[in-house]
Amino acid sequence: MRGLSDAVGAANLSSYAVIAMVLFIAAFGGIIAYLLLRRNRQVFDRARQMPLDDEQVQTPRNAENNGAAQ
């Protein structure tokens, strides 16, 4: 087991951890920015009210493809 530890340590893989962290922070920031933009507010308001809307029944997008009874 010592040989594997030495091999991985000698490979100098620490820069990959930094790259992964930067990519994660960029993706997380992008998702948060998308959720907080005002231009998406109408879409989210409509989705938020869907469970309570009895007048306009909406089916899932893939209900026709799955053969679900309607």
Beta strands, then each sheet from edge to edge (+ up, - down):
end
